[in-house]
């Protein structure tokens, strides 16, 4: 059984030879344009996807965000906001079409595109992290062009909260210690004869649990070389994990 590896469309046998040749020229030209788009806006080694992306969605043309809003989003979800030319992974062809559409509309302006995604996405370790593509405007705002990948969950935001900044880490340790002290009271542990003694007994539990939480978080950050989101949300430097 032989397999046809040509790029000809399935209905090629029904077309006249001249028309089929013109169709192949159009397809080859479109492929060259796609490669030029990849070279202009994405990193070395970026490749177009060979299939449609079911999670792709195009944004409304009037959706604009400023740097402060983008920074807050990055800090809340531990994301990075970097130029698209630092990403060298697989690019859905729907994204390439969106970029070509913008270039056609705004020619001859030089366009700058940015990607908002997790650090692991830029390192090609988590390609399904729901990246967002932005285009920088002349007034300093950023227009959302499209997004693809899986949606972020609320649990992801809560899990990343302690590593937003130092204040978030302190607040998380305080809440964890408070929950532990309240839980011991509900379970009937460390309860004194009076209300004052019960609170007095729970203070060491609160301090111990809060300290253990903050110490564990700091050790985890040192071992994995995890920085606070407020410090690295737009850094060009990557730390391999």
Backbone torsions as a table, in degrees:
resi	resn	phi	psi	omega
1	UNK	NA	124.6	-177.5
2	UNK	-97.8	147.9	-179.3
3	UNK	-117.3	130.6	179.7
4	UNK	-87.5	115.0	-177.7
5	UNK	-99.3	10.4	-179.5
6	UNK	-74.0	165.3	-179.9
7	UNK	-94.2	13.7	-177.8
8	UNK	-71.9	144.2	178.2
9	UNK	-66.7	159.7	-175.7
10	UNK	-64.5	-21.1	-179.1
11	UNK	-97.6	16.4	-174.7
12	UNK	-61.9	-33.1	-177.2
13	UNK	-68.0	-21.3	-178.3
14	UNK	-87.5	-7.0	-177.9
15	UNK	-96.8	149.3	172.8
16	UNK	-62.5	154.3	-176.6
17	UNK	-59.7	-41.1	-179.1
18	UNK	-64.6	-43.0	179.1
19	UNK	-67.7	-36.7	178.7
20	UNK	-65.7	-38.1	178.5
21	UNK	-64.9	-40.4	178.5
22	UNK	-66.2	-38.3	178.5
23	UNK	-64.1	-41.6	177.4
24	UNK	-63.3	-37.3	178.0
25	UNK	-64.2	-41.5	179.0
26	UNK	-64.1	-43.7	179.6
27	UNK	-64.3	-42.6	178.9
28	UNK	-65.3	-38.7	178.1
29	UNK	-64.5	-41.6	179.4
30	UNK	-64.6	-37.0	177.5
31	UNK	-65.6	-38.4	177.3
32	UNK	-65.6	-38.5	177.4
33	UNK	-62.9	-41.2	178.5
34	UNK	-61.5	-41.6	178.9
35	UNK	-64.6	-38.3	178.2
36	UNK	-65.2	-38.5	177.3
37	UNK	-63.4	-43.1	178.4
38	UNK	-62.0	-41.5	-179.4
39	UNK	-67.3	-34.1	-178.0
40	UNK	-76.1	-38.8	-166.3
41	UNK	-117.7	-9.0	-178.7
42	UNK	-128.3	166.3	-175.0
43	UNK	-72.1	168.3	-179.9
44	UNK	-63.0	129.9	-179.9
45	UNK	96.3	-3.4	177.7
46	UNK	-64.9	139.1	-177.2
47	UNK	-130.4	145.7	176.8
48	UNK	-76.4	147.8	177.8
49	UNK	-70.4	148.2	-178.8
50	UNK	-91.0	-1.7	-178.3
51	UNK	-142.3	164.5	-179.8
52	UNK	-69.4	146.8	178.8
53	UNK	-98.3	113.1	-174.8
54	UNK	-66.6	-22.7	-176.8
55	UNK	-97.1	7.5	-179.7
56	UNK	-72.0	139.0	174.8
57	UNK	-146.4	136.6	-179.4
58	UNK	-93.4	137.2	-176.0
59	UNK	-83.6	164.0	175.6
60	UNK	-70.1	147.0	-174.9
61	UNK	-67.8	-21.4	-175.1
62	UNK	-100.5	14.3	-179.4
63	UNK	-89.9	109.6	-178.5
64	UNK	-123.1	144.6	177.4
65	UNK	-128.9	147.4	175.6
66	UNK	-96.8	174.5	-175.7
67	UNK	-63.1	-35.4	-178.6
68	UNK	-65.9	-44.1	180.0
69	UNK	-64.2	-42.1	179.4
70	UNK	-65.1	-41.4	178.9
71	UNK	-61.6	-44.5	-180.0
72	UNK	-61.3	-38.7	177.9
73	UNK	-65.8	-43.3	179.8
74	UNK	-62.9	-42.3	-178.7
75	UNK	-67.9	-39.4	-177.1
76	UNK	-66.8	-37.7	-175.9
77	UNK	-109.9	9.4	-177.1
78	UNK	53.9	61.1	-179.1
79	UNK	-114.5	168.6	175.7
80	UNK	-118.7	145.8	177.4
81	UNK	-123.2	99.2	-171.4
82	UNK	-131.9	162.1	176.4
83	UNK	-59.1	145.6	-177.8
84	UNK	-65.3	-20.1	-177.0
85	UNK	-76.0	-0.3	175.3
86	UNK	-92.2	-6.8	-178.8
87	UNK	-98.9	128.9	-176.1
88	UNK	-123.2	22.6	-179.5
89	UNK	-92.2	-154.0	-178.9
90	UNK	-83.0	133.2	179.7
91	UNK	-111.4	121.4	175.2
92	UNK	-59.2	140.4	-176.7
93	UNK	-67.6	-18.9	174.3
94	UNK	-65.3	-33.7	177.4
95	UNK	-67.7	-40.7	178.2
96	UNK	-63.2	-41.1	177.2
97	UNK	-61.5	-41.0	179.8
98	UNK	-63.2	-40.1	178.6
99	UNK	-67.5	-43.3	178.4
100	UNK	-61.9	-36.5	178.3
101	UNK	-64.1	-42.4	178.4
102	UNK	-66.4	-40.7	179.1
103	UNK	-64.7	-37.8	179.0
104	UNK	-66.8	-39.3	-178.5
105	UNK	-73.1	-37.2	-171.5
106	UNK	-105.2	9.7	178.3
107	UNK	-57.2	136.5	9.3
108	UNK	-101.6	25.2	-178.5
109	UNK	-63.3	145.4	176.0
110	UNK	-88.0	117.5	-173.0
111	UNK	-97.8	144.6	175.7
112	UNK	-119.7	127.9	-178.9
113	UNK	-114.3	145.8	-179.6
114	UNK	-128.7	150.2	177.6
115	UNK	-117.7	131.2	174.5
116	UNK	-106.6	113.3	-176.0
117	UNK	-161.0	174.1	178.1
118	UNK	-72.0	160.8	179.2
119	UNK	-61.5	-37.4	180.0
120	UNK	-66.9	-26.5	177.4
121	UNK	-65.9	-43.9	179.3
122	UNK	-66.4	-25.5	178.0
123	UNK	-89.9	6.5	179.0
124	UNK	61.2	31.5	178.3
125	UNK	-105.9	-12.2	-179.4
126	UNK	-146.4	73.2	-174.5
127	UNK	-69.5	-8.9	-178.0
128	UNK	-106.0	39.1	-172.9
129	UNK	-99.6	15.7	176.3
130	UNK	63.0	63.8	176.9
131	UNK	-74.6	153.9	177.8
132	UNK	-121.6	137.1	179.9
133	UNK	-104.9	127.7	179.4
134	UNK	-119.3	155.8	173.4
135	UNK	-120.9	130.6	-178.7
136	UNK	-78.8	133.1	179.1
137	UNK	-97.4	166.4	-177.5
138	UNK	-66.2	-28.2	-179.2
139	UNK	-83.7	5.5	177.2
140	UNK	92.4	-6.1	176.0
141	UNK	-85.2	171.5	-177.5
142	UNK	-126.7	128.8	179.3
143	UNK	-96.5	127.7	177.3
144	UNK	-74.9	123.6	-177.4
145	UNK	-95.8	-51.5	-177.9
146	UNK	-164.8	173.2	175.2
147	UNK	-149.0	157.6	178.8
148	UNK	-152.7	165.7	-178.3
149	UNK	100.1	-167.0	-175.5
150	UNK	-90.2	151.3	179.2
151	UNK	-72.8	150.5	177.7
152	UNK	-85.3	143.9	-179.0
153	UNK	-95.8	161.1	176.1
154	UNK	-65.4	-33.9	179.0
155	UNK	-60.0	-37.1	179.2
156	UNK	-63.4	-39.0	178.8
157	UNK	-66.3	-41.1	179.4
158	UNK	-67.9	-39.7	-179.4
159	UNK	-66.1	-30.4	-178.6
160	UNK	-88.8	-6.6	-174.7
161	UNK	-57.7	-45.9	-177.7
162	UNK	-60.6	-21.7	-176.1
163	UNK	-102.3	17.4	175.0
164	UNK	-67.0	-56.5	179.0
165	UNK	-158.4	-179.0	-175.9
166	UNK	-66.1	-37.5	178.9
167	UNK	-63.1	-38.6	178.5
168	UNK	-66.1	-35.7	177.4
169	UNK	-65.9	-44.1	179.2
170	UNK	-64.0	-43.9	-179.9
171	UNK	-64.9	-39.3	178.3
172	UNK	-63.8	-41.5	177.9
173	UNK	-64.6	-39.1	178.5
174	UNK	-63.2	-45.6	-179.2
175	UNK	-65.9	-40.0	179.4
176	UNK	-63.9	-44.4	177.9
177	UNK	-63.5	-39.5	179.2
178	UNK	-65.7	-42.5	178.5
179	UNK	-63.1	-40.0	179.5
180	UNK	-65.4	-41.7	-179.9
181	UNK	-68.1	-38.3	177.5
182	UNK	-67.7	-39.3	-179.4
183	UNK	-64.2	-38.9	178.1
184	UNK	-63.2	-34.7	177.6
185	UNK	-69.3	-40.6	179.4
186	UNK	-66.7	-30.2	179.7
187	UNK	-85.8	-2.6	178.7
188	UNK	84.1	15.9	179.1
189	UNK	-95.6	149.9	174.7
190	UNK	53.3	36.8	175.6
191	UNK	-98.8	129.6	179.4
192	UNK	-90.9	-178.0	-179.3
193	UNK	-71.8	-30.0	178.2
194	UNK	-121.3	167.8	179.8
195	UNK	-62.7	-39.6	-179.8
196	UNK	-63.9	-43.9	179.4
197	UNK	-65.6	-35.2	178.4
198	UNK	-62.7	-43.7	177.7
199	UNK	-65.2	-40.9	-179.4
200	UNK	-62.4	-37.7	178.9
201	UNK	-70.2	-28.9	-175.7
202	UNK	-84.3	-16.0	-180.0
203	UNK	-61.0	-47.4	177.8
204	UNK	-61.6	-35.0	177.9
205	UNK	-64.9	-42.8	178.7
206	UNK	-61.5	-47.4	-178.5
207	UNK	-64.9	-42.3	-178.8
208	UNK	-64.5	-46.3	-178.2
209	UNK	-69.1	-42.1	178.4
210	UNK	-63.8	-42.3	177.9
211	UNK	-65.6	-39.1	178.8
212	UNK	-65.0	-39.3	179.4
213	UNK	-64.7	-49.4	-178.4
214	UNK	-65.8	-39.0	178.6
215	UNK	-65.4	-44.2	178.1
216	UNK	-62.2	-39.9	179.2
217	UNK	-65.9	-41.0	179.0
218	UNK	-66.8	-40.1	177.6
219	UNK	-64.1	-42.7	177.5
220	UNK	-60.5	-41.9	179.3
221	UNK	-64.4	-38.1	179.2
222	UNK	-70.8	-41.8	-178.6
223	UNK	-67.2	-44.2	-178.4
224	UNK	-91.0	-0.3	-178.4
225	UNK	56.8	43.8	179.7
226	UNK	-88.2	126.9	177.5
227	UNK	-98.6	160.6	173.5
228	UNK	-66.5	143.9	-178.6
229	UNK	-61.3	-32.9	-179.2
230	UNK	-66.2	-17.0	-177.7
231	UNK	-97.6	-27.1	-171.3
232	UNK	-124.3	14.9	-174.2
233	UNK	-64.7	-26.2	178.6
234	UNK	-128.1	23.0	177.5
235	UNK	-76.8	140.7	177.9
236	UNK	-82.5	-12.8	-176.3
237	UNK	-86.9	134.7	179.8
238	UNK	-111.3	143.1	173.3
239	UNK	-110.3	117.0	-179.9
240	UNK	-67.6	132.0	179.5
241	UNK	-117.0	NA	NA
